């Protein structure tokens, strides 16, 4: 994140006043991070543009309910996490989000974009395969577990930060992470 | 060989929370079971690691914040309309409920007050009607039976 004034009280007051320029700044500061998180949650076939729009629109409309106990970034992650979980449950996306079930275009899209540009072909193929396997394994565990593992292992959030995002205590999160890792291991082994 | 390494420790080592201690490293050399369990956890950790690199492409088209603001304005306008409707409903629905209750109460009272004297007298007479002979004599019973049969077959 750049020099985001997100947690500056004056900036927050502007957001609460509904100042669009301030909100646009908030969006620009966080849109890439939130979009990546949504991509990891929803998978390559998810409509990330729409999901991200929903997340920021919700933030815009409910900024009045924001409490400073958490940072604006944690609050945005909370909205994104809840929305992604809702979206997965509503569309029953788990069985549909397997790599094999993606359309040919989507599979090509994953293969082209998952690996970093400039990788040699063999590395690129390996990265694609690993990414495919990751989405496949994540699609076999619950949405809550998936969100928790993505926040912890992929986004690199601390348990304290995840606690602010999810509202669960750090103690409870330790247990949940332990169990989620067990389930992921099982999903990976039985893949 | 020593005791097996706990699952918590296997996870912590595989997911990089903490490095393996010297004793644990030695244990992995000699214990096939712990080595295999560690490998499985390392594979799971590797999957999440693969996602950390994804995606390499931009996910949002340029001008994203403008599109969000447009959508927010639209939803806010729609939300205001719903809000107004709810505000009206908040006042209207209890008032309608009170009126309905009052009408119901009034209706019950009117119904009670509106019973005709003739109907009330008939009901009273029905309650007081004697169905059995006045006396427990054979003649009385025969007469009662005769009149009952006559009335049953009338018409």
Interface residues (C-beta under 8 A of the other chain):
Chain A: X20 X23 X24 X27 X28 X31 X32 X35 X36 X38 X39 X40 X44 X48 X49 X52 X53 X56 X57 X60 X61 X112 X113 X114 X115 X116 X117 X127 X130 X131 X133 X134 X135 X137 X138 X149 X150 X153 X154 X156 X178 X181 X182 X184 X185 X188 X189
Chain B: X7 X8 X11 X15 X40 X41 X43 X44 X45 X46 X47 X48 X49 X50 X51 X52 X53 X54 X55 X56 X57 X58 X59 X60 X61 X64 X65 X66 X67 X68 X69 X71 X72 X75 X76 X79
